[in-house]
Amino acid sequence: MNGSTGRWVGIDISKGKLDVALLDERGKIRNHVFANDSKGHTALITWLRERSPDAPPSVCMESTGHYGEAAATALADAGYRVSVVNPARVKGFAQSELARNKTDRADAALLARFGLALQPEVWVAPSREVRELRSLVERLQSLKEMYQQETNRLEAAAQQPSMRSSIESHLQWLQVEIKALERQIDDHIDRHPGLRADVELITSIPGVGNTTAAKMLAYLGDVRRFRNAKALAAFIGVTPRLKLSGSSVRGHSSISRSGHAQVRHALYMPALVALKHNPLVHAFGVRLKEAGLAPKAVVAAGMHKLVLLVYGILKSGQPFNPTFGVNRLDIQDGI
């Protein structure tokens, strides 16, 4: 199936509901609201089949994490062509239409028109093992955030012995849970040969450890589905962005923050390490510093470089080699 029929469905997603807009070949919109749960997903599929039994419409929705993934998976499993797009692209499309209304119903119709006009690429549902890995990774991140919050409270409770005892007890419990969950993540990866092989390839890159590799696989799945490294970098939001306009505007290069925030955050510390210890990234960073780039921009460039390396290594199936593919991978891409 493809989007050539002209029938597109836009779905605006929130925690509790799905606002749906079905755009037919005549440009007419039909709206409906469904619960964002398994029963609602089934009702949505039934509704679509009743209104388009012969030519299933394509579906467009924004990337909203867990709120939308279950609906997208249900639609993909039912045979629908689903596109999950970066919200920044939809925002730009809305601006091009001079759209003024901002409601869930209007956003659903906007997504349907976006799909029809731009024919976004098909979304590939993550495998069950990747979805399980993501759940484990997110739980681990939550526990680590709790640990940091409790550590901050412990410092603030220096003169409160009873409070310190409670916090220290909770910190000990969190340490045990964090260690257990880290082992569970390692065991999960070891049980799935595809995940294990990808982690071994990613961690062959100096600066990237098991934790970062697990996060990248959890949030990105199989990166080979991206058509090239630039597409992956754009999805994560580590592509460089220049501010140049005529002769009067000469802004600094900056990182584009329209992308996957969790992966971007996961790459920050590895980029700092890689700028010191990864021969390719280090040499790249030195050149950028000599060119006068600000320290933060150099780190952003290091993050971008790591993404290019991850894609190239997974695509080739070969571990990191500092002398292999230097001319191909060691590019500045406008930074």
C-alpha positions as CSV (number, residue, x, y, z in Angstrom):
1,M,0.0,0.0,0.0
2,N,1.1,3.6,-0.5
3,G,-0.3,7.1,-0.2
4,S,-1.1,7.5,-3.9
5,T,-4.9,7.0,-3.3
6,G,-5.1,10.5,-1.8
7,R,-6.8,9.2,1.4
8,W,-4.8,10.1,4.5
9,V,-5.6,9.9,8.2
10,G,-4.1,12.4,10.6
11,I,-4.1,11.4,14.3
12,D,-3.4,13.9,17.1
13,I,-2.3,11.9,20.1
14,S,-2.7,12.7,23.8
15,K,-2.4,10.4,26.8
16,G,-6.1,9.6,27.0
17,K,-7.5,10.1,23.4
18,L,-6.8,10.0,19.7
19,D,-8.3,12.8,17.6
20,V,-8.7,11.4,14.1
21,A,-9.2,13.2,10.8
22,L,-9.9,11.2,7.6
23,L,-9.1,13.2,4.5
24,D,-10.7,11.7,1.3
25,E,-9.9,12.3,-2.4
26,R,-12.2,15.3,-2.6
27,G,-10.5,17.1,0.3
28,K,-13.4,16.4,2.7
29,I,-12.5,15.7,6.4
30,R,-14.3,13.3,8.7
31,N,-13.4,13.6,12.4
32,H,-13.8,11.2,15.2
33,V,-12.3,10.7,18.7
34,F,-11.2,7.4,20.2
35,A,-9.8,6.4,23.5
36,N,-6.0,5.9,23.5
37,D,-6.1,2.3,24.7
38,S,-6.4,-1.2,23.2
39,K,-10.2,-1.0,22.9
40,G,-9.9,2.5,21.3
41,H,-7.3,1.2,18.8
42,T,-9.6,-1.6,17.8
43,A,-12.5,0.8,17.4
44,L,-10.3,3.1,15.3
45,I,-9.4,0.3,12.9
46,T,-13.0,-0.8,12.6
47,W,-14.0,2.8,11.8
48,L,-11.4,3.1,9.1
49,R,-12.3,-0.2,7.5
50,E,-16.0,0.8,7.4
51,R,-15.2,4.1,5.6
52,S,-12.5,2.8,3.3
53,P,-12.9,-1.0,2.8
54,D,-11.2,-1.2,-0.6
55,A,-8.3,1.3,-0.4
56,P,-6.9,1.6,3.1
57,P,-5.8,5.1,3.8
58,S,-2.3,6.0,4.9
59,V,-1.8,7.3,8.5
60,C,0.3,10.2,9.7
61,M,1.0,11.0,13.3
62,E,3.6,12.9,15.3
63,S,6.4,11.2,17.3
64,T,5.1,11.4,20.8
65,G,6.9,8.5,22.5
66,H,4.8,6.0,24.5
67,Y,1.5,7.8,24.0
68,G,1.5,7.1,20.3
69,E,3.6,4.0,19.8
70,A,0.9,1.5,20.8
71,A,-1.6,3.1,18.4
72,A,1.0,3.1,15.6
73,T,1.9,-0.5,16.2
74,A,-1.8,-1.6,16.2
75,L,-2.4,0.2,12.9
76,A,0.8,-1.2,11.3
77,D,-0.1,-4.7,12.5
78,A,-3.6,-4.2,10.9
79,G,-1.9,-3.5,7.5
80,Y,-2.0,0.3,7.4
81,R,0.9,2.4,6.1
82,V,1.9,4.5,9.1
83,S,4.2,7.5,9.1
84,V,5.5,8.8,12.4
85,V,7.0,12.2,11.8
86,N,9.1,14.8,13.6
87,P,6.8,17.4,15.2
88,A,9.2,20.2,13.9
89,R,8.3,19.2,10.4
90,V,4.6,19.5,11.1
91,K,5.1,22.8,12.7
92,G,6.9,24.1,9.7
93,F,4.2,22.8,7.4
94,A,1.5,24.6,9.6
95,Q,3.5,27.8,9.3
96,S,3.5,27.4,5.5
97,E,-0.2,27.1,5.6
98,L,-0.5,30.2,7.8
99,A,-2.6,28.0,10.2
100,R,-4.0,29.9,13.1
101,N,-6.2,27.4,14.9
102,K,-4.5,25.2,17.5
103,T,-6.9,22.5,18.6
104,D,-6.6,18.7,18.7
105,R,-9.2,18.5,15.9
106,A,-7.4,21.0,13.8
107,D,-4.0,19.3,14.4
108,A,-5.4,16.0,13.2
109,A,-6.6,17.6,10.0
110,L,-3.2,19.3,9.6
111,L,-1.4,15.9,9.9
112,A,-3.7,14.4,7.2
113,R,-2.8,17.3,4.8
114,F,0.9,17.0,5.8
115,G,0.8,13.3,4.8
116,L,-0.9,13.9,1.5
117,A,1.4,16.8,0.6
118,L,4.8,15.3,1.6
119,Q,4.2,11.6,1.5
120,P,6.5,10.9,4.6
121,E,8.4,7.6,4.8
122,V,6.8,4.5,6.3
123,W,7.4,4.0,10.0
124,V,8.8,0.6,11.0
125,A,7.5,-0.8,14.3
126,P,10.2,-1.7,16.8
127,S,10.6,-5.4,17.5
128,R,9.3,-6.9,20.8
129,E,12.9,-7.2,22.2
130,V,13.6,-3.5,21.4
131,R,10.3,-2.5,23.1
132,E,11.2,-4.5,26.2
133,L,14.7,-3.0,26.2
134,R,13.2,0.5,26.1
135,S,11.0,-0.3,29.1
136,L,14.0,-1.5,31.0
137,V,16.2,1.5,30.0
138,E,13.5,4.0,30.9
139,R,12.9,2.4,34.3
140,L,16.7,2.5,35.0
141,Q,16.8,6.2,34.0
142,S,13.9,6.9,36.4
143,L,15.7,5.1,39.3
144,K,18.9,7.1,38.6
145,E,16.9,10.3,38.6
146,M,15.4,9.3,42.0
147,Y,18.8,8.6,43.3
148,Q,20.1,12.0,42.3
149,Q,17.1,13.7,43.8
150,E,17.5,11.8,47.1
151,T,21.3,12.7,47.1
152,N,20.3,16.3,46.8
153,R,17.9,16.0,49.7
154,L,20.5,14.3,51.8
155,E,22.8,17.3,51.4
156,A,20.0,19.6,52.3
157,A,19.1,17.6,55.4
158,A,22.5,18.0,57.1
159,Q,20.9,19.1,60.4
160,Q,18.0,16.7,60.4
161,P,19.2,13.2,61.7
162,S,15.8,11.6,61.4
163,M,15.3,12.8,57.9
164,R,18.9,11.7,56.9
165,S,18.2,8.2,58.2
166,S,15.1,7.8,55.9
167,I,16.9,9.2,52.9
168,E,20.0,7.0,53.4
169,S,17.8,3.9,53.7
170,H,16.1,4.9,50.4
171,L,19.4,5.5,48.7
172,Q,20.6,2.0,49.7
173,W,17.4,0.5,48.3
174,L,17.8,2.5,45.1
175,Q,21.4,1.3,44.7
176,V,20.4,-2.3,44.9
177,E,17.5,-1.8,42.4
178,I,19.8,0.1,40.0
179,K,22.4,-2.7,40.0
180,A,19.7,-5.4,39.6
181,L,18.2,-3.5,36.6
182,E,21.6,-3.0,35.0
183,R,22.1,-6.8,35.2
184,Q,18.6,-7.4,33.8
185,I,19.4,-5.1,30.8
186,D,22.7,-7.0,30.2
187,D,20.9,-10.3,30.4
188,H,18.2,-9.1,28.0
189,I,20.7,-8.0,25.4
190,D,22.7,-11.3,25.8
191,R,19.5,-13.3,25.2
192,H,18.9,-11.7,21.8
193,P,21.8,-12.2,19.3
194,G,20.9,-9.2,17.2
195,L,21.0,-6.8,20.1
196,R,24.2,-8.4,21.4
197,A,25.9,-8.1,18.1
198,D,24.9,-4.4,17.7
199,V,26.0,-3.5,21.2
200,E,29.4,-5.1,20.5
201,L,29.8,-3.1,17.3
202,I,28.7,0.2,18.9
203,T,30.9,-0.2,21.9
204,S,33.9,-0.8,19.7
205,I,33.8,3.0,19.2
206,P,36.1,4.7,21.8
207,G,33.9,6.8,24.0
208,V,30.7,4.8,23.7
209,G,30.0,2.3,26.5
210,N,27.3,-0.3,27.2
211,T,24.9,2.2,28.8
212,T,24.9,4.5,25.8
213,A,24.7,1.6,23.3
214,A,21.7,0.2,25.2
215,K,19.9,3.6,25.1
216,M,20.6,4.0,21.4
217,L,19.2,0.6,20.6
218,A,16.2,1.1,22.9
219,Y,15.2,4.4,21.4
220,L,16.2,4.0,17.8
221,G,15.9,0.2,17.2
222,D,17.7,-0.8,14.0
223,V,19.4,2.3,12.7
224,R,19.9,0.6,9.4
225,R,16.4,1.5,8.4
226,F,17.5,5.1,7.9
227,R,18.5,5.8,4.3
228,N,21.8,7.4,5.3
229,A,23.8,8.7,8.3
230,K,22.5,12.3,7.7
231,A,18.9,11.0,8.1
232,L,19.8,9.4,11.4
233,A,21.5,12.5,12.6
234,A,18.5,14.6,11.7
235,F,16.1,12.2,13.5
236,I,18.2,12.5,16.7
237,G,18.6,16.3,16.3
238,V,22.4,16.5,16.1
239,T,22.7,18.1,12.7
240,P,24.5,21.4,12.6
241,R,22.5,24.6,11.9
242,L,24.0,27.7,10.5
243,K,22.6,31.3,10.9
244,L,23.5,33.1,7.7
245,S,21.5,35.7,5.9
246,G,22.8,38.2,3.4
247,S,25.6,40.3,4.7
248,S,24.1,41.4,8.1
249,V,23.4,38.1,9.9
250,R,26.4,36.0,10.8
251,G,25.3,33.7,13.7
252,H,27.3,30.9,15.2
253,S,26.7,27.3,14.2
254,S,24.5,25.5,16.6
255,I,23.0,22.0,17.0
256,S,19.5,21.5,15.8
257,R,17.4,20.4,18.8
258,S,14.5,19.2,16.8
259,G,14.8,15.5,17.3
260,H,15.0,12.6,19.8
261,A,16.0,14.3,23.1
262,Q,16.7,11.1,25.0
263,V,19.3,9.9,22.5
264,R,20.8,13.4,22.3
265,H,21.2,13.6,26.0
266,A,22.7,10.1,26.1
267,L,25.4,11.2,23.6
268,Y,26.6,14.2,25.5
269,M,29.1,12.5,27.9
270,P,30.3,10.0,25.3
271,A,31.1,12.9,23.0
272,L,33.2,14.5,25.8
273,V,35.1,11.2,26.2
274,A,35.5,10.7,22.5
275,L,36.9,14.2,22.0
276,K,39.8,13.1,24.2
277,H,40.3,9.5,23.5
278,N,38.7,8.6,20.1
279,P,41.4,9.3,17.4
280,L,39.0,10.3,14.7
281,V,36.8,12.5,17.0
282,H,39.8,14.0,18.7
283,A,41.4,15.1,15.5
284,F,38.1,16.5,14.3
285,G,37.6,18.4,17.5
286,V,41.2,19.9,17.4
287,R,40.5,21.2,13.9
288,L,37.3,22.8,15.0
289,K,38.9,24.4,18.0
290,E,41.7,25.8,15.8
291,A,39.0,27.2,13.5
292,G,37.6,29.2,16.4
293,L,34.5,27.1,17.2
294,A,33.0,27.6,20.7
295,P,33.5,24.7,23.2
296,K,29.8,23.8,23.3
297,A,29.7,23.7,19.5
298,V,32.7,21.4,19.4
299,V,30.9,19.0,21.8
300,A,27.8,19.2,19.6
301,A,30.0,18.4,16.6
302,G,31.5,15.4,18.5
303,M,28.0,14.1,19.1
304,H,27.3,14.4,15.4
305,K,30.5,12.6,14.6
306,L,29.6,9.7,16.9
307,V,26.2,9.3,15.2
308,L,28.0,9.1,11.8
309,L,30.3,6.5,13.2
310,V,27.5,4.4,14.8
311,Y,25.6,4.4,11.5
312,G,28.7,3.5,9.4
313,I,29.8,0.7,11.7
314,L,26.3,-0.9,12.0
315,K,25.7,-0.5,8.3
316,S,29.0,-2.2,7.4
317,G,28.9,-4.7,10.2
318,Q,32.6,-4.0,10.9
319,P,33.9,-2.8,14.3
320,F,35.6,0.6,14.7
321,N,38.9,1.0,12.9
322,P,40.6,4.4,13.1
323,T,42.3,3.9,9.8
324,F,39.2,2.7,7.9
325,G,36.9,5.0,6.0
326,V,38.5,8.2,7.3
327,N,37.8,10.1,4.2
328,R,34.2,8.9,4.1
329,L,33.3,9.4,7.7
330,D,35.5,12.3,8.7
331,I,33.3,15.1,7.3
332,Q,32.3,18.4,8.8
333,D,28.9,18.7,7.1
334,G,28.9,22.5,7.3
335,I,30.1,22.8,10.9
